[in-house]
Amino acid sequence: IRFLFRLYWYPLKVLYSTGVVTTYRAYGRGCGLYGFFNSLLWILLGLNIYWLYFILQLLVRALSGTSNGLQDTREPDDDDEEEPA
């Protein structure tokens, strides 16, 4: 249900109302930052789609079993394990 609100209702309601309805009112009153804030909303939509792609990719890998196990590539460091005197 979260994807429904992020990728359907958000573009339909918010971006439509700021992009179409408010355009006539904002430019009529001389709102200078209208384009800047509206572009930030479009960037937010792009980020939502970008993260959805990664989430779906993770789910496909997890369900198909093609994900490789995580490997610890760090070198062992014994200096951190000092005993108190």
Residue, then its C-alpha position, 0 to 999 in steps of 0.5 A: i500500500r505504501f507503493l500506491f501512495r508513493l508512486y500513484w497518489y503523490p504524482l497524481k495529486v501533489l504534482y498535478s496540483t502544483g504543476v497545473v492548478t497553482t501555475y495560474r495563481a503563482y505566476g499571476r502573483g509573481c511568486g519567484l520560487y515556484g519553479f524551484f520548489n516544484s522542481l524539488l518535488w519532481i526530483l523527489l518523485g525521481l528518487n522514489i522511482y530510483w529507490l523502488y528499482f533497488i527495492l524490487q531488485l533486492l526482492v527478486r534476488a532474495l526470492s530467486g536465490t541468486s544473491n551471493g553471501l556477504q563476505d567480510t573483506r576487512e583485515p583482522d586487527d588485533d590492536d583494538e583488543e587490548e586488555p585493561a591493566 
